[in-house]
């Protein structure tokens, strides 16, 4: 099917552009130095990346620390601190996964959105969150457009092959592309 050298080079070129784009998107991030934080009761500390967020709601006590670090990027982030006072936090999020370690010396564990944790004075706490990489365009739309292209382009190419007396190749292309396109359009509409 890929008999022409130009077609092979075009496919390799497009694949390389896709790989480079993914690497550039994934490598973007921010890493911070140590800082001080002070959040009294009924205050909120939130971290946001595009439409994804992690919110720490201080229910009681004070989130007070002189040793805090924050690092985040397109795949998630971490917030570490040493608690100077006892504090109760409610963690709300819409990211893929959040893990907490160090509160009351409990090992690393995954939590659900809305869970409450209690942090004792002197605890070294690590809150980490993970974001799955999302494509720029909705994947279902892309699947649908590829399906429509297969449904219309495949039969046209198959008919062109049939006119050149390449019956086996023409029928194979016609049937495969039509069925594949129909399946992809159904997946798009599902």
Secondary structure as UniProt FT lines:
FT   HELIX           5..27
FT   STRAND          29..31
FT   STRAND          35..39
FT   TURN            41..42
FT   STRAND          44..49
FT   TURN            50..51
FT   STRAND          52..61
FT   STRAND          63..73
FT   TURN            74..75
FT   STRAND          76..82
FT   STRAND          87..93
FT   STRAND          97..101
FT   HELIX           103..105
FT   STRAND          109..111
FT   TURN            113..114
FT   STRAND          115..119
FT   TURN            121..122
FT   STRAND          124..130
FT   HELIX           139..163
FT   TURN            164..165
FT   HELIX           167..189
//
